Amino acid sequence: MPVVQFAPFSSPVQPNFWHELTRMKIDVFRLSDEALTVNGSYSVGRSIRDRETGQDIALGCNLSIGGDAYEKTVQLSPMSVSASGTFKNFNTIEDFKGADKAALFNEVTSKMWDSIVNHKDTSVLSQFLLITFADLKKYQYYYWFAFPAFVSKPAWEISENGWKAADEELNSAQLASIHQSLHANTVPFFLVKVVGNTSEMGSVEKLDEFFANVPPESRIVGFLDPSALAENPGWPLRNLLAYLRLHFPAQTSSVRILCWRDSEVPSPGKSWKSRFGVVSSAEGDSATKPAAVGWERHPTTNKLSARVADLAPMMDPTRLADQAV
Amino acid sequence: MHAIQQQYWAVRDYLSPVLKESKFKEHGRITPEEFVAAGDFLAYKFPVWTWEKGDASKGRDYLPADKQYLVTRGVPCLRRATSLAYTDADEDAERLLSFGESSATGNEADEWVETHAGRKPTLDSAANPGVIDDIPDLDGEADGGLSDAMGNVSIASTAGATVGETPDLDDIPDMEEEDLEEGDDEATAAPKGGVSSSGGVLDATQVEVAKGNLLQVRTYDVMITYDKYYQTPRIWLIGYDENRTPLTPSQIFQDVSADHALKTVTIEAFPHSASLQAASVHPCKHASVMKKVIERMNAGVVEEQLAQRKAFGPGTPKENKKKWGFGRKGSGKDDKGAAGEDEEVEGMRVDFYLVVFLKFIASIVPTIEVDSTTAF
């Protein structure tokens, strides 16, 4: 059976975030390079139909971060959830380059693992790490995201049937009722219990109680899927599976997964975008903290390296003056 | 000079009075209240649009504090507008066509000139309906390729400037830290090649570059603000390339139809942020264009309402009165203000203003899919 391949997060940073960082660096942080908590968000995966070729094009598995990242709560668009992260801004490019990134990463993953083990906390599952250096005079921002994910050994495998459209497994009334409850209260991870033509939702923390007396074929674990690729569920599922294996090993030899990708109920004639699949994994050692991966690769070179956002064309007053005729 | 101009606009904006009475059918202008109503409708109908409060210090007191402007993020843009438009580049590709015997007689009057002869036809067919472009305005022929030329000029100059002054970090090899993670993780989907064809969904990074018609998936954040001076909505664009790097102004102009780049679309300070700059469509002509569109649509809507009244007879509640010209299949009807409609034909309601506005904006930025309303 093929190994499940997860679509990694990518990081669109809104220019507002850099503007806000510039302001914070000058007015608030000054010379401090203490780690802070920032908030981003991700929404259901989106795809667009190209009008010339008729193909569906998936639009990246995005965790975006905007100008309100430093505030306690971020403004969320419908069908999106917030994700918090550790943010560290370095004072010099040398500090940025020389930083012990492995140690920073380990610190974050240890904290995550700790709250997963001790607090059964699902809110830490989509944590990220962001390190930056802001060259304020040149309007250049060096940054590197990491989206930690615990590596499962042995790896999760997808059943022979593969990933299929959710409406092949659930009928549209059941899907609509899931949509309704997610629309009212959008959560990153949830449980679904199918009862007749409706489906009841529960929280992942209470899996044992929620699934008590429910036959295995009616149990579904769902998550808000930022990926739009047919065969690749999004990154958050990785940590969710690690969480399930740790806390509910008895129930997770085989898990029925719903990748929720519909922001609205499809109009008649169109199909649901959500995907469904059954993943399974052999027993593994769940007690020790697994290794973690997740540094974002550079999109053009596909190497592990930092990126730079050059905002001079949009921020440098002299460059803007040239533009304005 | 530009800074002075912007200051002047800010002062003018500050001094101009807030529009109090509705003029949307007479002038195409709307009041802030109507902007909020239309925005509420847009956000309700198409949830990709959400209200933002923006920078508190920049808040406008004639708008509710939490409804300062509308935003939708990550609007895809598959192709460059320059690849759709007829530009001056192929203006010279003309050839004489002659028809039949008349040319044999040497009658030059019967010869036709075919312009843009070298241009390949787009792939429109019944099976593959493409985008129908606006016919380029002949008055603007001198400016047709301006965005092209402008794009080339500034790209060249920025490249020259940045290579000299600031080396691109991406090229510095010691920033690579391949040893940070050991080996390839088998459970990570590869960005390229890890895409199956069975689902028929392509990864944006994997889209083939079609010949002569680049398919680079850019995304845009689109904002709609209320412009107090022109009393119309105003649209703002912030773009990202396929690697999610912010676009430069000249790159943004590639997505603006040639008739509008650098004429009505310029880079301005975004009014609800302290420092943000964004591309904006200047609103000076919005009101008159909107008036024309609204007049045309209003006639259609009134006609339909009258027809319905005849069909149902007076006093019948008209469930379907919101069906209108664009073949919108109403799912979930707007249930506001149904009272008293039997007395007189109401025509188009101001709630639709922003929906119509987006269709108008879609003609200025043809490849940015701002008009999610067509999906209905």
Interface residues (C-beta under 8 A of the other chain):
Chain A: V3 V4 Q5 F6 A7 P8 S10 S11 P12 V13 Q14 P15 N16 H19 T22 R23 R46 S47 I48 D50 R51 E52 T53 G54 Q55 D56 I57 A58 L59 G60 N62 S64 G67 Q75 S77 P78 M79 K97 K101 A102 F105 K138 Q140 Y142 V151 S152 A155 W156 G162 W163 A228 L229 A230 E231 N232 R238 S263 E264 S267 V293 W295 R297 H298 P299 T300 T301 N302 K303 L304 S305 A306 R307 V308 A309 D310 L311 A312 P313 M314 M315 P317 L320 A321 D322 Q323 A324 V325
Chain B: M1 H2 A3 Q5 P47 V48 T50 E52 K53 T72 R73 G74 P76 L78 R79 T122 L123 N128 P129 G130 V131 S154 T158 T162 E165 T166 D168 L169 D170 D174 M175 E176 E177 E178 L180 E181 D185 E186 A187 T188 A189 A190 P191 K192 G194 V195 S196 S198 G199 G200 V201 L202 D203 A204 T205 V207 N213 L215 V217 T219 D221 I238 Y240 E242 N243 R244 T245 P246 T248 P249 S250 L262 T266 I267 S273 A274 S275 L276 Q277 A278 K329 S331 E369 F376
